[in-house]
Amino acid sequence: MSFKEQERALFDLLFDESLRQQFKRDKKQALKNYDLSPAELHDFSAIRCDALSMDADMRKQLLLSQFSNLLPLSFSLVSSLPDGITLLQGLIDSRVMKSSSAQRLVLFTQKLCHEVESGFSSDFNSALEKQNLLNIIATELAMAISAADLKQDLLAESHQTQIPIYYEEEHENWQNKPLQLAQYVSANTINQPYSQLKKKLCPKNGTALWRHLKDHPLPVFLREESMAIDDGRLLVSKACVTEDSSLDPVVDHITVELVMGFAPMFQYIDGTMSVLTMLKHLVDAGAPETLLNSVKSGFYQLLQCGMLVLEPAETS
């Protein structure tokens, strides 16, 4: 019996809708699973259920505003689904709120992906439309994970600030060395350029997006049009520190978009294969010179941005 247990019960009352409804009907019964003394239990008798609901809603709206800034396409597209706004609000529960601040967005997005994947099939014109939306959620989830990993490492003081290295081909002989994805990097496929989708689907920037969508969800026809287009891109992103802090570092992403032809090659970016080897395979398959130059240029760009790192070349 302690103040800590009272605090736990109050936290759950704020973010567990079913518990709050039960508390409204029978306060003592609702709190039976908490180790509270009669005196501690009595303290809850003065708590007004309407005040709890107001407090919970205020906290949720603040968090949803922050999340919409980090998941802009996911929020806009899901808002166009039937009860999409209600779904987004309902995903913030006690489980999400009890997770660490670095992992909270990751858990929220994982739950969102599951909810969309397991339902709403009848609300899409085709399986492709739904899959394209899921790919976008997965892309923003991957970015949330890389940001969370970087934040956790920063707070654990295990992250070393890296200065971008710009490789000079004639000096570094970079094409001969195996490539590996750098830390905090993700690569995902989406059906259109990310910036183009944001311009079309996100009428507001930053935290203002949620406030807008809550009252003006994305029109269904915009979702249908955007998810039906097939102009695929491989979005490569890297989480970077934009504002260092020992308590709450700010993390953002740099991104590079490549044509879909790069996607199959990324399975070989595992520290065992060089660009030169990949180019040889393409030559053997009859690839034109223009494609070879595009592949070389794309990987060099990623290397310059610090999204790829060079492994020592194998010696015979």
C-alpha positions in Angstrom: 0.0 0.0 0.0 1.6 3.2 -1.1 1.1 6.5 -2.9 2.8 4.8 -5.9 -0.2 2.4 -6.2 -2.6 5.4 -6.1 -0.6 7.0 -8.8 -0.8 3.8 -10.9 -4.5 3.6 -10.5 -5.0 7.3 -11.4 -2.7 6.9 -14.5 -4.8 3.9 -15.7 -8.0 5.9 -15.1 -6.7 8.6 -17.4 -5.7 6.3 -20.3 -7.9 3.2 -20.0 -11.3 4.1 -21.3 -13.0 0.9 -20.2 -11.6 1.3 -16.6 -12.8 4.8 -16.5 -16.3 3.8 -17.5 -16.3 1.1 -14.9 -15.1 3.7 -12.4 -18.0 5.9 -13.3 -20.5 3.0 -12.5 -18.8 1.6 -9.4 -15.6 3.2 -8.1 -14.8 0.6 -5.5 -15.3 -2.3 -7.9 -13.2 -0.6 -10.6 -10.2 -0.3 -8.3 -10.4 -3.8 -6.8 -7.2 -5.0 -8.6 -5.1 -2.2 -7.0 -3.5 -2.7 -3.6 -5.2 0.2 -1.9 -6.0 0.6 1.8 -9.5 1.8 2.7 -8.1 5.2 3.3 -6.3 5.3 0.0 -9.4 4.0 -1.8 -11.5 6.7 -0.1 -9.3 9.4 -1.7 -10.8 8.4 -5.1 -14.3 9.0 -4.0 -13.8 12.8 -4.6 -12.6 12.3 -8.1 -15.1 13.5 -10.7 -15.5 11.3 -13.8 -16.1 14.2 -16.1 -12.9 15.9 -14.9 -11.0 12.7 -15.6 -12.4 12.6 -19.1 -11.5 16.2 -19.7 -8.0 15.7 -18.4 -7.5 12.5 -20.5 -8.8 14.2 -23.6 -6.5 17.2 -23.2 -3.4 14.9 -22.8 -4.4 12.8 -25.8 -4.9 15.8 -28.0 -1.5 17.1 -27.1 0.2 13.8 -27.8 -1.7 13.3 -31.1 -0.5 16.7 -32.2 3.0 15.6 -31.6 2.6 12.2 -33.3 0.9 13.8 -36.4 4.1 15.8 -36.9 6.1 12.6 -37.0 3.6 10.4 -38.9 2.0 13.0 -41.3 1.1 10.7 -44.1 -0.2 7.9 -41.8 -2.4 10.4 -39.9 -3.8 12.0 -43.1 -4.6 8.8 -44.9 -6.1 7.0 -41.8 -8.3 10.1 -41.1 -10.1 9.4 -44.4 -11.2 5.9 -43.3 -14.5 5.4 -41.6 -14.0 6.2 -37.9 -10.4 6.9 -38.7 -10.2 9.8 -36.3 -11.7 7.7 -33.5 -9.2 5.0 -34.3 -6.3 7.3 -33.9 -7.6 8.7 -30.6 -8.3 5.2 -29.2 -4.7 4.0 -29.9 -3.4 6.1 -27.0 -4.1 3.9 -24.1 -2.3 3.0 -20.8 0.0 0.5 -22.6 1.3 3.2 -24.9 1.6 5.8 -22.2 3.5 3.4 -19.9 6.1 2.8 -22.5 9.3 4.9 -22.4 9.0 8.3 -24.2 11.5 7.1 -26.8 9.3 4.0 -27.6 5.9 5.6 -27.3 5.6 6.6 -30.9 6.9 3.2 -32.1 4.2 1.3 -30.1 1.5 3.6 -31.3 2.5 3.1 -34.9 2.7 -0.6 -34.6 -0.8 -0.7 -33.2 -2.0 1.5 -36.0 -0.5 -0.7 -38.6 -2.1 -3.8 -37.0 -5.5 -2.1 -36.9 -5.4 -1.0 -40.5 -4.1 -4.4 -41.7 -6.7 -6.4 -39.9 -9.7 -4.3 -40.9 -11.1 -1.8 -43.3 -10.8 -4.2 -46.3 -14.2 -3.3 -47.6 -13.3 0.4 -47.5 -10.7 0.2 -50.2 -11.2 -0.1 -53.9 -8.5 -2.7 -54.2 -6.0 -4.8 -52.3 -3.3 -2.6 -53.9 -4.8 0.6 -52.5 -4.7 -0.9 -49.0 -1.2 -2.3 -49.4 0.1 1.1 -50.6 -1.4 2.7 -47.4 0.2 0.0 -45.3 3.6 0.6 -47.0 3.4 4.2 -46.0 2.6 3.4 -42.4 5.5 0.9 -42.4 7.8 3.5 -43.8 6.9 6.0 -41.1 7.1 3.2 -38.5 10.7 2.4 -39.6 11.6 6.0 -39.2 10.1 6.1 -35.8 12.1 3.0 -34.8 15.4 4.5 -36.0 14.6 7.7 -34.2 13.8 5.8 -31.0 17.0 3.8 -31.2 19.1 6.9 -31.7 17.4 8.6 -28.7 17.9 5.7 -26.5 21.6 5.5 -27.4 22.0 9.2 -26.8 20.4 9.0 -23.4 22.6 6.0 -22.6 25.6 8.0 -23.8 26.5 5.1 -26.2 26.1 7.2 -29.4 29.2 8.7 -30.9 28.6 11.9 -32.9 29.7 11.1 -36.5 31.0 13.7 -38.9 29.8 12.9 -42.5 32.6 11.6 -44.6 32.6 12.5 -48.3 34.5 9.8 -50.2 36.7 10.7 -53.1 36.4 7.8 -55.6 39.9 8.0 -56.9 41.4 8.0 -53.4 39.1 5.6 -51.5 38.5 3.0 -54.2 35.0 2.8 -52.7 33.5 0.6 -55.4 35.7 -2.3 -54.4 34.7 -2.3 -50.8 31.6 -4.1 -49.4 28.7 -1.9 -48.3 26.7 -1.9 -45.1 23.8 0.1 -44.0 24.8 2.7 -41.5 23.3 2.8 -38.0 19.8 4.4 -37.7 19.1 3.9 -41.4 15.9 2.4 -42.8 14.8 1.7 -46.4 11.2 1.2 -47.5 9.2 1.3 -50.7 6.3 3.6 -51.2 4.1 4.2 -54.3 5.1 7.9 -54.9 7.8 10.4 -53.8 7.3 11.1 -50.0 7.6 14.8 -50.4 5.0 14.8 -53.2 2.6 12.8 -51.1 3.0 15.2 -48.1 2.3 18.2 -50.4 -0.9 16.6 -51.7 -2.2 14.9 -48.5 -1.1 17.1 -45.6 -2.9 20.5 -45.6 -1.0 21.6 -42.5 2.5 21.3 -41.2 3.9 20.2 -37.8 1.6 19.8 -34.9 -1.2 21.8 -36.6 -1.9 18.8 -38.8 -3.9 16.9 -36.1 -6.0 19.9 -35.1 -6.9 20.3 -38.8 -7.6 16.6 -39.5 -9.7 16.2 -36.3 -12.3 18.6 -37.8 -11.5 18.1 -41.5 -10.4 14.5 -42.3 -8.7 13.9 -45.6 -11.4 13.5 -48.3 -11.8 9.9 -49.4 -11.2 10.7 -53.1 -7.7 12.1 -52.3 -6.7 8.9 -50.6 -8.1 6.8 -53.4 -6.4 8.8 -56.1 -3.0 8.9 -54.3 -3.0 5.2 -53.4 -3.9 4.2 -56.9 -0.8 5.8 -58.5 2.1 3.5 -59.2 5.3 5.7 -59.3 7.2 3.7 -56.8 10.2 5.0 -54.8 12.7 3.5 -52.4 12.8 5.9 -49.5 16.1 5.7 -47.5 16.2 7.7 -44.3 18.6 8.2 -41.5 17.8 9.5 -38.0 20.0 12.4 -37.0 20.4 14.6 -33.9 19.1 18.1 -34.6 19.2 19.3 -30.9 21.3 17.5 -28.4 20.1 17.3 -24.8 20.8 15.0 -21.9 17.1 14.8 -21.1 15.2 15.1 -24.4 17.3 15.1 -27.5 15.5 16.2 -30.7 15.8 13.8 -33.6 14.9 14.3 -37.3 15.6 12.4 -40.5 17.5 13.1 -43.7 16.1 11.2 -46.7 17.1 10.1 -50.1 14.6 8.8 -52.7 15.7 6.3 -55.3 13.8 4.6 -58.2 12.3 1.2 -57.4 15.0 -0.6 -59.3 17.3 -0.1 -56.3 14.9 -2.0 -53.9 16.1 -5.6 -54.9 19.7 -4.6 -54.6 19.3 -3.5 -51.0 19.1 -7.2 -49.9 22.8 -7.4 -50.8 23.8 -4.3 -48.7 24.9 -6.6 -45.8 28.6 -6.0 -45.6 29.5 -8.8 -48.0 29.1 -7.3 -51.5 30.6 -4.3 -53.2 29.1 -2.0 -55.8 31.6 -3.3 -58.3 30.2 -6.8 -57.8 26.6 -5.7 -58.2 27.5 -3.8 -61.4 29.2 -6.9 -62.8 26.0 -8.9 -62.1 24.0 -6.2 -64.0 26.4 -6.2 -66.9 26.1 -10.0 -67.1 22.3 -9.6 -67.2 22.6 -7.1 -70.1 21.9 -3.9 -68.3 22.5 -0.7 -70.3 25.2 1.8 -69.5 22.6 4.3 -68.4 21.4 1.9 -65.7 24.9 1.1 -64.5 25.7 4.8 -64.1 22.4 5.4 -62.3 23.2 2.5 -59.8 26.7 3.8 -59.2 25.5 7.4 -58.7 22.7 6.3 -56.3 25.0 4.3 -54.0 27.6 7.0 -54.1 25.0 9.6 -53.0 24.0 7.3 -50.1 27.6 6.9 -49.1 28.1 10.7 -49.1 25.0 11.2 -46.9 26.4 8.7 -44.4 23.6 6.2 -45.0 26.0 3.6 -46.2 29.4 2.7 -44.7 32.3 0.8 -46.2 33.6 -2.5 -44.9 37.2 -3.4 -45.3 37.7 -5.2 -48.7 38.3 -8.9 -48.4 41.9 -10.0 -49.1 42.8 -13.2 -50.8 
